[in-house]
Amino acid sequence: MKITTFFYALQIISALFSILLVLLHSPKGDGIASIGAASQLFSSQKSTEKGLNKVTYFFVGIFVLSSFMLGYILK
């Protein structure tokens, strides 16, 4: 298996998981209430949402690193 094939596969898999995880997030649009401090009054992240954020950041990080590696290898 060539190294470029590995990074292509890693990039595609991480992109698909990133899309899926972003779609699983709850919407946070507050409309005009987001202008002032009223939107932060009753909002708090639950532990499941914090875990979902961490997993999403992990897969996005893999995607970015694989993109850089492919750019470096194919240079």
VOPAGU-2260 file (C-alpha; in pm, 1 decimal, decimal comma):
REM VOPAGU-2260
SITE   aa  ch    i         X         Y         Z
SITE  MET   A    0       0,0       0,0       0,0
SITE  LYS   A    1     143,4     333,3    -100,4
SITE  ILE   A    2     167,7     605,9     160,6
SITE  THR   A    3     -43,7     842,4     -51,2
SITE  THR   A    4    -324,7     584,7     -65,7
SITE  PHE   A    5    -313,6     560,1     313,8
SITE  PHE   A    6    -343,1     937,8     356,0
SITE  TYR   A    7    -620,9     960,8      95,6
SITE  ALA   A    8    -819,4     692,9     279,0
SITE  LEU   A    9    -752,3     860,8     615,1
SITE  GLN   A   10    -866,1    1194,8     476,6
SITE  ILE   A   11   -1189,5    1056,2     330,5
SITE  ILE   A   12   -1278,4     863,9     647,4
SITE  SER   A   13   -1205,1    1159,8     875,2
SITE  ALA   A   14   -1405,4    1392,4     646,3
SITE  LEU   A   15   -1708,9    1164,1     657,1
SITE  PHE   A   16   -1692,7    1127,8    1035,5
SITE  SER   A   17   -1648,2    1505,0    1074,6
SITE  ILE   A   18   -1957,4    1572,0     863,9
SITE  LEU   A   19   -2158,4    1318,4    1060,8
SITE  LEU   A   20   -2046,4    1455,0    1396,8
SITE  VAL   A   21   -2116,5    1817,2    1302,0
SITE  LEU   A   22   -2467,5    1716,8    1197,9
SITE  LEU   A   23   -2519,4    1550,3    1538,3
SITE  HIS   A   24   -2453,5    1874,9    1726,9
SITE  SER   A   25   -2750,3    2058,3    1868,6
SITE  PRO   A   26   -2834,6    2392,2    1703,4
SITE  LYS   A   27   -2717,3    2694,3    1899,5
SITE  GLY   A   28   -2876,3    2978,1    1704,8
SITE  ASP   A   29   -3040,5    3221,6    1943,5
SITE  GLY   A   30   -3136,0    3489,0    1695,0
SITE  ILE   A   31   -3130,2    3844,4    1829,5
SITE  ALA   A   32   -3074,6    3716,3    2184,6
SITE  SER   A   33   -2719,2    3625,1    2086,7
SITE  ILE   A   34   -2628,5    3994,5    2058,4
SITE  GLY   A   35   -2651,1    4059,1    2430,9
SITE  ALA   A   36   -2560,9    3851,5    2731,7
SITE  ALA   A   37   -2906,3    3694,5    2747,9
SITE  SER   A   38   -2798,5    3398,6    2535,8
SITE  GLN   A   39   -2532,3    3297,6    2791,0
SITE  LEU   A   40   -2766,3    3320,1    3089,2
SITE  PHE   A   41   -2919,7    2974,3    3074,3
SITE  SER   A   42   -2682,8    2790,9    2840,2
SITE  SER   A   43   -2443,2    2526,0    2964,8
SITE  GLN   A   44   -2279,7    2235,4    2790,5
SITE  LYS   A   45   -2380,6    1890,6    2901,3
SITE  SER   A   46   -2120,1    1617,9    2937,1
SITE  THR   A   47   -2238,9    1438,7    2622,4
SITE  GLU   A   48   -2204,2    1756,6    2419,6
SITE  LYS   A   49   -1854,4    1815,2    2557,8
SITE  GLY   A   50   -1758,2    1462,8    2456,7
SITE  LEU   A   51   -1908,0    1516,0    2112,0
SITE  ASN   A   52   -1704,6    1835,6    2074,9
SITE  LYS   A   53   -1381,7    1652,8    2165,2
SITE  VAL   A   54   -1445,6    1372,1    1916,8
SITE  THR   A   55   -1533,6    1625,1    1645,3
SITE  TYR   A   56   -1211,3    1820,2    1709,5
SITE  PHE   A   57   -1014,3    1493,9    1693,6
SITE  PHE   A   58   -1148,8    1398,3    1350,5
SITE  VAL   A   59   -1111,5    1752,1    1216,4
SITE  GLY   A   60    -750,6    1749,7    1338,8
SITE  ILE   A   61    -686,4    1420,4    1159,0
SITE  PHE   A   62    -837,6    1568,2     843,0
SITE  VAL   A   63    -616,8    1878,4     861,0
SITE  LEU   A   64    -300,5    1678,5     933,9
SITE  SER   A   65    -367,8    1433,9     651,4
SITE  SER   A   66    -426,0    1729,0     415,7
SITE  PHE   A   67     -90,0    1877,8     511,4
SITE  MET   A   68      84,4    1543,1     475,1
SITE  LEU   A   69     -65,5    1487,1     129,1
SITE  GLY   A   70      42,2    1835,4      26,3
SITE  TYR   A   71     393,4    1767,5     149,5
SITE  ILE   A   72     419,3    1423,8     -12,8
SITE  LEU   A   73     275,5    1529,9    -349,3
SITE  LYS   A   74     494,4    1843,7    -365,4
